[in-house]
Amino acid sequence: MALPRAFTAASTRATVTSIYDAKNSDTDPWGAVLHCVAKQDRAAFGQLFAHFAPQIKAFGLSTVLPDRSGQFADELVQETMITVWNKASSYDAMKAGASTWIFTIARNKRIDLLRKLKRHSGMLDIDDIWPIEDEAAGPFQNLQQRLTERRVRESLKTLPPAQREVLLMAFMEGKSHSEIATDLALPLGTVKSRIRLAMQRLQLILEK
Amino acid sequence: MNYHPGHDLLEQYAAGTLPMPVALCVSVHMGFCAQCSAEVNALQALSGMLLEELPGVPVADAALHHVFARIDRVDSNTQIADARITRADDVLPAATGAERSSTAAAKVPKALRKLVPGGFSKLNWLRVLPSLRIATLDAGCDDYSVMLHRVSPGGSVAMHDHRGLEFTLVLSGSFSDEKGVYTDGDFLLREPQQPHRPFAAQHEECLCLAVQQAPVRFTGFFWRLLNPFLR
């Protein structure tokens, strides 16, 4: 299996110097909290809930739905947090940051709830298609991922507001590029290039 | 492997907005491709950070208690359920050693395991053309058909076109058409008005996952008669 070339080329030098940092100074307090939740620590779970539940609710509310009563968002908070409790013991801080992990759970629950709203059933399992964690990733990929997370976190701070806006619409509101174009009254090409520019700035685009 | 889903598809996959059958193809591809997996992992990390930065919307005071109540209610039933899952997993993989074809030997990717519970050879294969067998999978989706295509060694499928998008993921073996040669893990997207004529490699059978937005349309007169079989 070929290693991700662009990542390798771009960050081999960085890897050598920051391998120590990546292991020791990852500033992810929520990873430690999740570790406590894995041991059925209800106080830790309460902390995690106080921090993430309002965000997950906002994520649910941003979903384009005919019904804006907030019922969908509340259900999403419940379902997501119950899964966080149940799966906390399988969270691996070496693979992904706590917010990444919680996002994947909330995203899957959103897919699931939307599917139920549309009364779709079917045999396909959402967590099989969108795995919560990358089981195939080895130590090298895990390290790359942690370095990527840190780089993205840094460069996100300096992202121009217009680029941040389209990213929020694509990833939080789940809108297609053409829906974003309609909402912002922009040509589709402008939306696409904004997203491209944002991705380049965050160094998320890999050469293929 | 040379053919990957584009950045847009990976973005929609990470955001969770791709229709499930299309996400299925992307997911299976990622099992073959560390590069696309890394890109999706990075997009998910970005999403996690965007989530953390969302202006939070207060939840009801009782929400945490509701969660604990549901956890406690489930707890008493969990042990029984766990035991059941373990037993089901034990029974599942039972590999069929008798068959030698590459299809029988091909490992069922995790994303497909619910649709292909007993392995590829156990599916209900329908011979629709001399060199093509099809198994239709029940993905529970009206807008897309999800099928497995099995093309005999050296076999070809007539020139055909599609009314909607067609996603093809090579699971084992290889095939070629006017545009290239595709091997396991390759992800192809064909748009309507791109008629093509696939050929399987001479030495082995080719197994593909095929997801189509609308039924296939063969371009020749004779093949039009066969179209009902290719639903």
Boltz contact constraints between the chains, C-beta under 6 A:
constraints:
  - contact:
      token1: [A, 1]
      token2: [B, 34]
      max_distance: 6.0
  - contact:
      token1: [A, 4]
      token2: [B, 34]
      max_distance: 6.0
  - contact:
      token1: [A, 4]
      token2: [B, 35]
      max_distance: 6.0
  - contact:
      token1: [A, 4]
      token2: [B, 38]
      max_distance: 6.0
  - contact:
      token1: [A, 7]
      token2: [B, 38]
      max_distance: 6.0
  - contact:
      token1: [A, 49]
      token2: [B, 64]
      max_distance: 6.0
  - contact:
      token1: [A, 53]
      token2: [B, 59]
      max_distance: 6.0
  - contact:
      token1: [A, 54]
      token2: [B, 56]
      max_distance: 6.0
  - contact:
      token1: [A, 54]
      token2: [B, 57]
      max_distance: 6.0
  - contact:
      token1: [A, 54]
      token2: [B, 58]
      max_distance: 6.0
  - contact:
      token1: [A, 55]
      token2: [B, 51]
      max_distance: 6.0
  - contact:
      token1: [A, 55]
      token2: [B, 54]
      max_distance: 6.0
  - contact:
      token1: [A, 55]
      token2: [B, 56]
      max_distance: 6.0
  - contact:
      token1: [A, 57]
      token2: [B, 57]
      max_distance: 6.0
  - contact:
      token1: [A, 57]
      token2: [B, 59]
      max_distance: 6.0
  - contact:
      token1: [A, 58]
      token2: [B, 54]
      max_distance: 6.0
  - contact:
      token1: [A, 58]
      token2: [B, 56]
      max_distance: 6.0
  - contact:
      token1: [A, 58]
      token2: [B, 57]
      max_distance: 6.0
  - contact:
      token1: [A, 59]
      token2: [B, 51]
      max_distance: 6.0
  - contact:
      token1: [A, 61]
      token2: [B, 57]
      max_distance: 6.0
  - contact:
      token1: [A, 77]
      token2: [B, 59]
      max_distance: 6.0
  - contact:
      token1: [A, 78]
      token2: [B, 67]
      max_distance: 6.0
  - contact:
      token1: [A, 81]
      token2: [B, 67]
      max_distance: 6.0
  - contact:
      token1: [A, 82]
      token2: [B, 67]
      max_distance: 6.0
  - contact:
      token1: [A, 82]
      token2: [B, 70]
      max_distance: 6.0
  - contact:
      token1: [A, 85]
      token2: [B, 71]
      max_distance: 6.0
  - contact:
      token1: [A, 99]
      token2: [B, 48]
      max_distance: 6.0
  - contact:
      token1: [A, 99]
      token2: [B, 52]
      max_distance: 6.0
  - contact:
      token1: [A, 100]
      token2: [B, 44]
      max_distance: 6.0
  - contact:
      token1: [A, 100]
      token2: [B, 45]
      max_distance: 6.0
  - contact:
      token1: [A, 100]
      token2: [B, 48]
      max_distance: 6.0
  - contact:
      token1: [A, 103]
      token2: [B, 47]
      max_distance: 6.0
  - contact:
      token1: [A, 103]
      token2: [B, 48]
      max_distance: 6.0
  - contact:
      token1: [A, 103]
      token2: [B, 51]
      max_distance: 6.0
  - contact:
      token1: [A, 104]
      token2: [B, 44]
      max_distance: 6.0
  - contact:
      token1: [A, 107]
      token2: [B, 16]
      max_distance: 6.0
  - contact:
      token1: [A, 111]
      token2: [B, 16]
      max_distance: 6.0
  - contact:
      token1: [A, 120]
      token2: [B, 140]
      max_distance: 6.0
  - contact:
      token1: [A, 121]
      token2: [B, 140]
      max_distance: 6.0
  - contact:
      token1: [A, 122]
      token2: [B, 139]
      max_distance: 6.0
  - contact:
      token1: [A, 122]
      token2: [B, 140]
      max_distance: 6.0
  - contact:
      token1: [A, 123]
      token2: [B, 114]
      max_distance: 6.0
  - contact:
      token1: [A, 123]
      token2: [B, 115]
      max_distance: 6.0
  - contact:
      token1: [A, 123]
      token2: [B, 138]
      max_distance: 6.0
  - contact:
      token1: [A, 124]
      token2: [B, 20]
      max_distance: 6.0
  - contact:
      token1: [A, 124]
      token2: [B, 139]
      max_distance: 6.0
  - contact:
      token1: [A, 125]
      token2: [B, 114]
      max_distance: 6.0
  - contact:
      token1: [A, 128]
      token2: [B, 110]
      max_distance: 6.0
  - contact:
      token1: [A, 128]
      token2: [B, 111]
      max_distance: 6.0
  - contact:
      token1: [A, 129]
      token2: [B, 23]
      max_distance: 6.0
  - contact:
      token1: [A, 129]
      token2: [B, 24]
      max_distance: 6.0
  - contact:
      token1: [A, 129]
      token2: [B, 27]
      max_distance: 6.0
  - contact:
      token1: [A, 129]
      token2: [B, 111]
      max_distance: 6.0
  - contact:
      token1: [A, 134]
      token2: [B, 37]
      max_distance: 6.0
  - contact:
      token1: [A, 134]
      token2: [B, 41]
      max_distance: 6.0
  - contact:
      token1: [A, 145]
      token2: [B, 41]
      max_distance: 6.0
  - contact:
      token1: [A, 148]
      token2: [B, 42]
      max_distance: 6.0
  - contact:
      token1: [A, 149]
      token2: [B, 45]
      max_distance: 6.0
  - contact:
      token1: [A, 152]
      token2: [B, 45]
      max_distance: 6.0
  - contact:
      token1: [A, 152]
      token2: [B, 46]
      max_distance: 6.0
  - contact:
      token1: [A, 153]
      token2: [B, 49]
      max_distance: 6.0
  - contact:
      token1: [A, 156]
      token2: [B, 49]
      max_distance: 6.0
  - contact:
      token1: [A, 168]
      token2: [B, 50]
      max_distance: 6.0
  - contact:
      token1: [A, 170]
      token2: [B, 15]
      max_distance: 6.0
  - contact:
      token1: [A, 171]
      token2: [B, 15]
      max_distance: 6.0
  - contact:
      token1: [A, 171]
      token2: [B, 47]
      max_distance: 6.0
  - contact:
      token1: [A, 171]
      token2: [B, 50]
      max_distance: 6.0
  - contact:
      token1: [A, 172]
      token2: [B, 50]
      max_distance: 6.0
  - contact:
      token1: [A, 174]
      token2: [B, 15]
      max_distance: 6.0
  - contact:
      token1: [A, 174]
      token2: [B, 17]
      max_distance: 6.0
  - contact:
      token1: [A, 204]
      token2: [B, 42]
      max_distance: 6.0
  - contact:
      token1: [A, 206]
      token2: [B, 39]
      max_distance: 6.0
  - contact:
      token1: [A, 208]
      token2: [B, 4]
      max_distance: 6.0
